[in-house]
């Protein structure tokens, strides 16, 4: 079953590349693949409530590599998030024309297979393989279907991630060399070998591995590729980048860094928390001055991920649980936000808030959806964003680091600033005097279905978060322990 989560998008990707010639054919293949993957992901995530699911077999025994997949509460939750996001994207784009549709949707499905592999891999070599498999299609998607500045932006994105990936590979190989015998890249063996390394070795090895994850999240000062890449990428790719690929970085920190290098983590925790908190305030201030909605949402994402990064190094059970909950909720909310941005741009021909206004009178359903998704993004009570964010601040308050209360207060500025730029965006876009030269059509049927899935999850998990908290509770406790 775990293998099928990876194989289904791979097989449909190959079929899409080889046998579809029309726009409708490519989109139909992608939609069928997403529905099948959603069913598999739902089953796997439901099974993780009872016990982890495991697939383990030799792969490259000469270097101690196994094809080892594990779905626990964290992996199952992220697999489910990946399936939901892809299903929503395919539904929302089913009626849109796309140049070279077979190549576009084939690459999208290949990226989904890589993401599934990253979240399920329990062998470091396998993890790194899927890490690269998830990134390679995105390079082509950004460079071939992006905006006017796509080439230079994609090159910057490539350089950041390529350098980080090389450092990660070097760190994993070094750790594997410390395993005395057996499966050199298995997570348990790496934890045992890493924890025995001298503190000085763990201190430099920490950065060799962490930088790759910091770039992917991204946190300050490794974030500069992100706003330009989000702005220039086609919206389906932007959704995958911000809803799913940033979770690769957070997930990797929790699974492949914190337990493997405990002395290095303890030594550098305060530094990472400070950088993350700086990023929260810095990105929030930049979001306030944006006029392009896409860049505003991009900077807001940096602020949200910065809070998760800070709490990841707080060594607090409530905070760790909050990260797992918020990873899912942020993925849902940011997907909804990008859907709204795409609808606005398609109907009005601009993302400039100074040229927008009056959407509530011409497209009232879109305006209502925008308000609900935006309020979830700023963690309004009774939306899904509130539960995770409350747990995150609780965790940061109780962090086992110097000046934990000061860090929490500064990070809390992000909440205030987030409300400022979000409410400002709603006011300029949905209300006030209509400035656009066209009368926008309201939301279409397929877009309505995609948005309805997002809003249903926002409200359901806001009123009743227990299914998500129960799924991730045991993993959060184990990570801190």
Secondary structure, DSSP 4 states (H G I P E B T S, - for coil): -HHHHHHHHHHHHHHHHHH--SHHHHHHHHHHHHHHHHHHHHHHHHHTTTS-EEEEEEEEGGGTEEEEEEE-HHHHHHHHHHHHHHHHHHHHTTTS--TTHHHHHHHHHHHHHHHHHHHHB-BHHHHHHHHHHHHHHHHHHHHHHS-TTHHHHHHHHHHHHHHHHHHHHHHHHHHHHT--SS-TTBHHHHHHHHHTS-HHHHHHHHHHHHHHHHHHHT-TTS-TTHHHHHHHS-HHHHHIIIIIIHHHHHHHIIIIITTT-HHHHHHHHHHHHHHHHHHHHHHHHHHHT--BHHHHHHHHHHHHHHHHHHHHTS--HHHHHHHHHHHHHHHHHHHHHHHHHHHHHHHHS--BGGG---HHHH-HHHHHHHHHHHHHHTT-TTSHHHHHHHHHHHHHHT-SSTTHHHHHHHHHHHHHHHHHHHHHHHHHHHSSS---SS------HHHHHHHHHHHHHHHHHHH--HHHHHHHHHHHHHHH-
